[in-house]
Amino acid sequence: MAIHRDTWAFVFGLLGNVISFMVFLAPIPTFYQIYKKKSAEGFQSLPYVVALFSSMLWIYYALVKSDASLLLITINSFGCVIETIYLAIFLFYAPKKTRFSTIKLLLLLNVFGFGAMLLSTLYLTSGPKRLSVIGWISLFFNVSVFAAPLCIMKRVIQTKSVEFLPFSLSFFLTINAIMWFFYGLFLRDYYIALPNTLGFLFGILQMVLYLIYRNAKPQEPMKLQELNGHIGKLSTMVPSEPNHVAKGGAVIETASIV
C-alpha cells in the first residue's frame, strides 16, 4: 500500500511540476511588453517578489524534509531562477522610485525575512520540530496567498465585469492546486495539501463568477489596477499567458505554485 501511495504521489507531483512550469513561464508576454516599452512603469514587482520568497521557502522545507521531496525542489529551483530573471528585468526598466521600493521589499522579505526564519529554525529547533515549524510557516504563507483572489472576486461582483478575471487563469490555477493537493495527500504531508484546498475552492468560485458575469454590462469604467494572489506557487492565463494584461498595461497575477 505504501508503494502504491508513493507512486500516486510521484504522478501528481510530476503533473504539478509540468503545470507549475507553465505558470512560472506565463509572465513572459508581460516582460516582453516591458522590454518593448523600455519601461516597467505601470507594473508592480510584488507578485514576483512573493513568488521568489515562496519558492525559497518550499526549497528549504523540502531540504529539511529530505524524503520524497525531489519534485518540490526541482520546480521551486526553477521558480527561483525564473523569478530572479523577471525581477532583474523589472529593476533594469523600472523608474527610480519603483526600483528603490522593489529593492527595499526584496531586502525586507527575501533577505532579512527569509534569513531570520532560516537562522531561527536552524538554531532554535531540531528534528521533527524544525520541520513542523517550517511547515506551519509555509502553510500560513500559502493560505495568505490563496486568500488574495478575494479582492478580485469582490471587484467582479461590484463592477459586474470579468476584465480582471480571465477564465483560463482560474481554470489552470485550479488544476494546479488539485495536483499539489493530491501530491501532499498521498505523501500525508498536510502542510502541502491543506492550503491547496483553498486554492481549489477559490478557483472554482472564480470560474463560477466568470460564468455569471461574462455577459453582464459593467457598472463602472474599469480602472488600471494590479492585484496579486501568487507563485505561488505560488504563482493568470492560457497556459502560456497567466498574466492578464489589461488596458494600459496593468497586470493581474493570481498564481501560487505549491
Disulfide bonds with the S-S distance in Angstrom:
none
